[in-house]
């Protein structure tokens, strides 16, 4: 399967998806650690892809997403952004609402 198709499938099949360096329990950079903590604090299940274990995704996702850095958070098929945007949205209470509503909508 083409790597772009794989990325599209991952985004389509996971309501909340975090592309990061490492895993939520063992992040491999500070930004990924911050992002994972913020998403976990929202209280909903989420999927993640370790880009360090998936070099093709690491190389191609920035082109597909038109977003050059990691981590990347996708909710309901839409790119929200990186760790600073996630943290800012979380502080305002927007991220929790967005994730909860996307998860409810996906389950409906």
Residue frames as a rotation matrix with the C-alpha (Angstrom) as fourth column:
UNK 1
0.584 0.812 0.000 0.00
0.812 -0.584 0.000 0.00
0.000 0.000 -1.000 0.00
UNK 2
-0.005 -0.512 0.859 1.21
0.431 -0.776 -0.461 3.50
0.902 0.368 0.225 -0.81
UNK 3
-0.680 -0.358 -0.640 2.41
0.717 -0.141 -0.683 5.39
0.154 -0.923 0.353 2.29
UNK 4
-0.887 0.427 0.177 0.00
-0.428 -0.903 0.034 8.29
0.175 -0.046 0.984 1.67
UNK 5
-0.004 0.900 -0.436 -2.87
-0.340 0.409 0.847 5.78
0.940 0.151 0.304 1.54
UNK 6
-0.200 -0.149 -0.969 -1.64
0.744 0.620 -0.249 4.32
0.637 -0.771 -0.013 4.83
UNK 7
-0.969 -0.183 -0.165 -1.61
0.246 -0.756 -0.606 7.78
-0.013 -0.628 0.778 6.42
UNK 8
-0.558 0.827 0.066 -5.11
-0.655 -0.488 0.577 8.55
0.509 0.279 0.814 5.08
UNK 9
0.091 0.579 -0.810 -6.36
0.100 0.804 0.586 5.22
0.991 -0.135 0.015 6.45
UNK 10
-0.559 -0.355 -0.749 -4.82
0.760 0.143 -0.634 5.85
0.333 -0.924 0.189 9.89
UNK 11
-0.980 0.194 0.035 -6.44
-0.196 -0.932 -0.306 9.28
-0.027 -0.307 0.951 10.08
UNK 12
-0.310 0.921 -0.234 -9.81
-0.651 -0.026 0.759 7.96
0.693 0.388 0.608 8.85
UNK 13
0.124 0.361 -0.924 -9.83
0.208 0.902 0.379 4.97
0.970 -0.239 0.036 11.22
UNK 14
-0.342 -0.292 -0.893 -8.84
0.926 0.056 -0.372 6.82
0.158 -0.955 0.252 14.42
UNK 15
0.661 0.711 0.240 -11.01
0.645 -0.701 0.304 9.62
0.385 -0.046 -0.922 15.75
UNK 16
0.868 -0.485 0.108 -8.14
-0.471 -0.732 0.492 10.95
-0.159 -0.478 -0.864 17.87
UNK 17
0.756 -0.644 0.121 -4.67
0.640 0.687 -0.343 10.24
0.137 0.337 0.931 16.48
UNK 18
0.793 -0.583 -0.179 -1.34
-0.413 -0.730 0.545 11.57
-0.448 -0.358 -0.819 17.70
UNK 19
0.711 -0.703 0.010 1.72
0.412 0.405 -0.816 11.27
0.570 0.584 0.578 15.50
UNK 20
0.860 -0.373 0.347 4.65
-0.508 -0.574 0.642 11.56
-0.040 -0.729 -0.683 17.89
UNK 21
-0.044 -0.929 -0.367 8.22
-0.537 0.332 -0.775 10.59
0.842 0.163 -0.514 18.66
UNK 22
-0.957 -0.263 0.119 8.00
-0.251 0.557 -0.791 7.55
0.142 -0.787 -0.600 20.94
UNK 23
-0.300 0.886 -0.354 4.85
0.583 0.464 0.667 6.45
0.755 -0.006 -0.655 22.76
UNK 24
0.446 0.541 0.714 2.60
-0.205 -0.714 0.669 8.22
0.871 -0.445 -0.207 25.28
UNK 25
0.997 -0.053 -0.063 4.24
0.076 0.310 0.948 6.26
-0.031 -0.949 0.313 28.12
UNK 26
0.207 -0.978 -0.012 7.77
0.619 0.122 0.776 6.65
-0.758 -0.168 0.630 26.73
UNK 27
0.983 0.183 0.018 7.97
0.135 -0.653 -0.745 9.84
-0.125 0.735 -0.667 24.66
UNK 28
0.272 -0.939 0.211 11.26
0.949 0.298 0.104 10.50
-0.161 0.172 0.972 22.90
UNK 29
-0.635 -0.488 0.599 11.18
0.517 -0.845 -0.141 14.31
0.574 0.220 0.788 22.89
UNK 30
-0.881 0.218 -0.419 9.83
0.270 -0.495 -0.826 17.10
-0.387 -0.841 0.378 25.07
UNK 31
-0.652 0.665 -0.363 7.24
-0.757 -0.595 0.270 18.25
-0.036 0.451 0.892 22.56
UNK 32
-0.332 0.515 -0.790 5.86
-0.221 0.772 0.596 14.72
0.917 0.372 -0.143 22.16
UNK 33
-0.740 0.017 -0.672 5.81
0.618 0.411 -0.670 14.31
0.265 -0.911 -0.315 25.93
UNK 34
-0.859 0.413 -0.301 3.84
-0.201 -0.814 -0.545 17.55
-0.470 -0.408 0.783 26.37
UNK 35
-0.490 0.684 -0.540 1.43
-0.789 -0.084 0.609 16.59
0.371 0.724 0.581 23.57
UNK 36
-0.445 0.293 -0.846 0.79
0.188 0.955 0.231 13.10
0.876 -0.056 -0.480 24.97
UNK 37
-0.855 0.100 -0.510 0.16
0.508 -0.046 -0.860 14.50
-0.109 -0.994 -0.012 28.47
UNK 38
-0.749 0.589 -0.305 -2.33
-0.564 -0.807 -0.174 17.04
-0.349 0.042 0.936 27.16
UNK 39
-0.330 0.642 -0.692 -4.23
-0.649 0.378 0.660 14.47
0.685 0.667 0.292 25.07
UNK 40
-0.579 0.090 -0.810 -4.26
0.463 0.855 -0.236 11.93
0.671 -0.512 -0.536 27.96
UNK 41
-0.935 0.188 -0.302 -5.62
0.179 -0.485 -0.856 14.65
-0.307 -0.854 0.419 30.26
UNK 42
-0.597 0.759 -0.258 -8.65
-0.767 -0.446 0.462 14.98
0.235 0.474 0.849 27.98
UNK 43
-0.427 0.385 0.818 -9.75
-0.611 0.545 -0.575 11.56
-0.667 -0.745 0.003 29.25
UNK 44
0.726 0.661 -0.190 -10.65
-0.582 0.443 -0.682 9.88
-0.366 0.606 0.706 25.96
UNK 45
0.329 -0.595 0.734 -8.97
0.432 0.786 0.443 6.94
-0.840 0.171 0.515 24.27
UNK 46
0.692 -0.161 -0.704 -6.65
-0.637 -0.595 -0.490 7.87
-0.340 0.788 -0.514 21.44
UNK 47
0.816 -0.470 0.337 -4.35
0.564 0.774 -0.287 6.18
-0.126 0.424 0.897 18.98
UNK 48
0.549 -0.696 -0.463 -0.77
-0.521 -0.718 0.461 7.10
-0.653 -0.011 -0.757 18.33
UNK 49
0.897 -0.423 0.129 1.88
0.366 0.546 -0.754 6.40
0.249 0.723 0.644 15.71
UNK 50
0.487 -0.831 -0.269 5.55
0.136 -0.231 0.963 6.43
-0.863 -0.506 0.001 16.71
UNK 51
0.954 -0.079 -0.289 7.20
-0.299 -0.336 -0.893 8.18
-0.026 0.939 -0.344 13.78
UNK 52
0.040 -0.991 0.130 10.63
-0.951 0.002 0.310 7.01
-0.307 -0.136 -0.942 14.92
UNK 53
-0.365 -0.075 0.928 9.51
-0.068 0.996 0.053 3.44
-0.928 -0.044 -0.369 14.23
UNK 54
0.411 0.600 0.686 7.86
0.728 0.236 -0.643 4.48
-0.548 0.764 -0.340 10.95
UNK 55
-0.469 -0.733 -0.493 10.42
0.314 -0.660 0.682 6.46
-0.825 0.165 0.540 8.91
UNK 56
-0.721 0.257 0.644 8.22
0.651 -0.069 0.756 6.51
0.238 0.964 -0.117 5.80
UNK 57
0.438 0.894 -0.098 5.41
0.855 -0.380 0.353 8.17
0.278 -0.238 -0.930 7.74
UNK 58
0.257 -0.430 -0.865 7.92
0.571 -0.655 0.495 10.55
-0.779 -0.622 0.077 9.31
UNK 59
-0.763 -0.645 0.044 9.15
0.376 -0.387 0.842 11.54
-0.526 0.659 0.538 5.85
UNK 60
-0.756 0.466 0.460 5.75
0.496 -0.050 0.867 11.81
0.427 0.883 -0.193 4.13
UNK 61
0.070 0.862 -0.503 3.24
0.997 -0.083 -0.003 13.05
-0.044 -0.501 -0.864 6.72
UNK 62
-0.294 -0.167 -0.941 4.58
0.345 -0.937 0.059 16.64
-0.892 -0.307 0.333 6.76
UNK 63
-0.993 -0.039 -0.115 3.98
-0.095 -0.338 0.936 16.86
-0.076 0.940 0.332 3.00
UNK 64
-0.506 0.861 -0.058 0.51
0.670 0.434 0.602 15.34
0.544 0.266 -0.796 3.27
UNK 65
0.172 0.600 -0.781 -0.49
0.971 -0.237 0.032 17.48
-0.166 -0.764 -0.624 6.25
UNK 66
0.221 -0.245 0.944 1.27
0.401 -0.860 -0.317 20.62
0.889 0.449 -0.092 5.05
UNK 67
0.897 -0.035 0.440 2.64
-0.414 -0.409 0.813 20.82
0.152 -0.912 -0.381 8.60
UNK 68
0.339 -0.874 -0.348 6.43
-0.492 0.151 -0.857 20.47
0.802 0.462 -0.379 8.95
UNK 69
-0.556 -0.676 0.483 6.88
-0.710 0.085 -0.699 19.33
0.432 -0.732 -0.527 12.55
UNK 70
0.086 0.517 -0.851 5.94
0.311 0.798 0.516 16.62
0.947 -0.309 -0.092 15.04
UNK 71
-0.710 0.565 0.420 3.94
0.453 0.823 -0.342 15.91
-0.539 -0.053 -0.841 17.07
UNK 72
-0.796 0.598 -0.089 0.75
-0.456 -0.497 0.738 16.27
0.397 0.629 0.669 15.07
UNK 73
-0.722 0.650 0.239 -2.72
0.103 0.443 -0.891 15.78
-0.685 -0.618 -0.386 16.55
UNK 74
-0.817 0.545 -0.190 -5.58
-0.261 -0.056 0.964 14.77
0.514 0.837 0.188 14.27
UNK 75
-0.728 0.674 0.129 -9.15
0.033 0.221 -0.975 14.86
-0.685 -0.705 -0.183 15.59
UNK 76
0.306 0.940 0.149 -12.09
0.155 0.105 -0.982 13.76
-0.939 0.323 -0.114 13.48
UNK 77
0.414 -0.199 0.888 -9.90
0.886 0.312 -0.343 13.68
-0.209 0.929 0.306 10.38
UNK 78
0.833 -0.098 0.544 -8.68
0.121 -0.928 -0.353 17.26
0.539 0.360 -0.761 10.83
UNK 79
-0.152 -0.950 -0.271 -5.18
0.789 0.049 -0.613 18.37
0.596 -0.307 0.742 11.77
UNK 80
0.859 0.413 -0.301 -5.22
0.508 -0.627 0.591 20.52
0.055 -0.661 -0.749 14.91
UNK 81
0.624 -0.706 0.333 -1.50
-0.483 -0.684 -0.546 21.23
0.614 0.180 -0.769 15.07
UNK 82
-0.152 -0.842 -0.517 1.49
0.154 0.497 -0.854 20.66
0.976 -0.210 0.055 17.31
UNK 83
-0.243 0.011 -0.970 2.14
0.896 0.386 -0.220 20.65
0.372 -0.923 -0.103 21.03
UNK 84
-0.968 -0.121 -0.221 1.95
0.204 -0.890 -0.407 24.43
-0.147 -0.439 0.886 21.56
UNK 85
-0.567 0.824 -0.028 -1.44
-0.575 -0.370 0.730 24.65
0.591 0.430 0.683 19.85
UNK 86
-0.036 0.537 -0.843 -2.66
0.360 0.794 0.491 21.59
0.932 -0.285 -0.222 21.80
UNK 87
-0.566 -0.258 -0.783 -1.52
0.818 -0.058 -0.572 23.08
0.103 -0.964 0.244 25.12
UNK 88
-0.977 0.214 -0.005 -3.12
-0.213 -0.976 -0.042 26.44
-0.014 -0.040 0.999 24.35
UNK 89
-0.287 0.918 -0.274 -6.42
-0.443 0.127 0.887 24.80
0.849 0.376 0.371 23.36
UNK 90
-0.149 0.181 -0.972 -6.29
0.656 0.753 0.040 22.61
0.740 -0.632 -0.231 26.49
UNK 91
-0.866 -0.258 -0.428 -5.75
0.496 -0.546 -0.675 25.62
-0.060 -0.797 0.601 28.78
UNK 92
-0.789 0.613 -0.047 -8.83
-0.608 -0.766 0.208 27.30
0.092 0.193 0.977 27.26
UNK 93
-0.354 0.663 0.660 -10.88
-0.284 0.596 -0.751 24.08
-0.891 -0.454 -0.022 27.62
UNK 94
0.233 0.464 -0.855 -11.32
-0.927 -0.160 -0.340 23.85
-0.295 0.871 0.393 23.84
UNK 95
-0.567 -0.544 -0.619 -9.32
-0.727 0.683 0.065 20.67
0.388 0.487 -0.783 23.29
UNK 96
-0.892 0.270 0.363 -11.29
-0.063 0.719 -0.692 18.64
-0.447 -0.640 -0.625 25.82
UNK 97
0.041 0.977 -0.208 -14.58
-0.383 -0.177 -0.906 19.74
-0.923 0.117 0.368 24.23
UNK 98
0.126 -0.060 -0.990 -13.37
-0.991 -0.045 -0.123 19.07
-0.037 0.997 -0.065 20.70
UNK 99
-0.808 -0.497 -0.317 -12.04
-0.504 0.861 -0.064 15.60
0.305 0.108 -0.946 21.50
UNK 100
-0.718 0.600 0.353 -15.10
-0.021 0.488 -0.872 14.61
-0.696 -0.634 -0.338 23.55
UNK 101
0.219 0.860 -0.462 -17.46
-0.575 -0.269 -0.773 15.75
-0.788 0.435 0.435 20.80
UNK 102
-0.118 -0.338 -0.934 -15.46
-0.967 0.254 0.030 13.95
0.227 0.906 -0.357 18.07
UNK 103
-0.968 -0.247 0.034 -15.43
-0.246 0.921 -0.303 10.72
0.043 -0.302 -0.952 20.08
UNK 104
-0.382 0.906 0.181 -19.19
-0.088 0.159 -0.983 10.97
-0.920 -0.392 0.019 20.76
UNK 105
0.272 0.469 -0.840 -19.88
-0.846 -0.298 -0.441 11.69
-0.458 0.831 0.316 17.08
UNK 106
-0.482 -0.548 -0.684 -17.74
-0.803 0.588 0.096 8.72
0.349 0.595 -0.724 15.98
UNK 107
-0.971 0.106 0.214 -19.56
-0.035 0.823 -0.567 6.43
-0.236 -0.558 -0.795 18.39
UNK 108
-0.249 0.955 -0.162 -22.99
-0.512 -0.271 -0.815 7.56
-0.822 -0.120 0.557 17.23
